[in-house]
């Protein structure tokens, strides 16, 4: 059993945000296929609305970095102000982990996955981020 399968057994909720519909759909299908409950949005403002409507904490935010009108870094900071324990997986084909340091999101419990990625890479990364860690935090790093 891999990380993704083990963690999906607890039916955690993941908010996935991407302004590219095909990328959003691939991520949604892959994560739902692992048993996660997935909330999906096509941009930052919509993600904030979906989060509020859901009314419960989410285990993880998976967000594209380069979006408009609100980029993924700003979205993550806004959600972290509401839910301080939120974990974040930034995905981007344009930006590396260095942009996350410049955007002042290093203090978040965040990681980075470069696009394009296979569905298995996403589910494995998500599973490892959601795995219980005894006294450890997730570090921002390039993948």
N, C-alpha and C positions, 0 to 999 in steps of 0.2 A: 504494500500500500504506500503511495507517495504522499507528500505533504498535503497536496490539494485534496485528495480523497479523504484523508484523516480529518482535516479541518472542516470540510464541507458537511460532515456528519452532524455537526452542531447547528446547521442551518443559519449561518451568519448572513447578514445583509451587506451588500456592497453597492455603493453608488458609483456608476460608470459614466464619465462625461467625455464626449468627443464630438467635435463639430463635423467630422467626416462620417456620414451615415454608415458606410460599409465597415469602417473600423469599429464603430459603436456596436453594430450588429454582430461582428465576429467576437468581440469581447463578451457581449451579452450571452450569446449562445455557448461559448466556451465555459463561462462561469456558471451559467444555469445547468449546463451538462455535468458539472461537478457537484451540483446540489446547492449552490449558493442562491439566495434570494437576491435578485438584481433589480436595482432602480436605475433607469437610464435617462440621460438628458443630453441634448445637443449643444448646450452652451452653459456658461457659468450662471447667469441669472435664472435659467430654467432649472439648473441643478439645485440652487438655493430654494426654489419653490417646491421642487420634488422632495427635498430633504424636510422642509417644514410640513408638507402635507403628510409625509410618512409618519411623523410624530414620535419616532423612536430613534435612539442612536444607531449609527451604522458602524460596522466593524472596520470598513476600509473605503476610502475614496480612491478610485482609479481615474486619473484625469490627464487629458492631453495638456501639454504646456502651452502651445501656440494656438490660442482661440481668441475670438472677438465676440462681444465687446469686452469680456472679462477673461484674462488669461488664467490658466490652471493654477499658477502660483497664487494669484489674488484670491481665487476661489478657495484654495486650501487654507489660506490664512483666515478668510472669513468663516469657514466652517470650523476651524480650530478654535475660533473665538466663541463659538456656540457649544462645541463638543471638544473639550480639551484633550481627550484621550484618543481622538481619531488618528488612524494610521493612513498614510498617503502613498500611493504608487503613481509617480509621474511617468508619462509615456510621451515620447516625441521622436520624430524623425529629423527634426531641425536643431533641437537644442540638446546639449549634453548636460551632465550633472553640474558642470560649472555654472550654468545659468541659475540653477537653484540657489547656489551660494550668493550670487549677485541679487537675487530676488528676495533675500532674507527669509528663506524658508528652511534653513538648515536646522533651526531649533525644533522643527516638526519631526514627528516620527515618520520619516519618509525614505523612499528608495526610488530608483530610476530604472526604467526599461526602455531601451531604444527601439523605435519602429524601423522597419517592419519586424514583427515578431510572430512566431508560430503560436497557435492557440495553446499548445503544450508548454511553451515558455511562460506564457501569461499565467496559466493555472498553477504552474510550479512556483513562480515568484509570489503569487498571491497566497498560496498555501504556506510558504515559508514566512511571509510577513504576518500571517494570522496565527501561526503556531505559538503556543505558550512559550515564553522565554523567562527563565528564572533570573531576574535582575539584569537582563540585557536589554539594550535598546537597538533599534534598527538604524544603521548608519546610511546616510546618503552616499551612493556610490554609483559609478558607471557600470553598465551591464552591456 
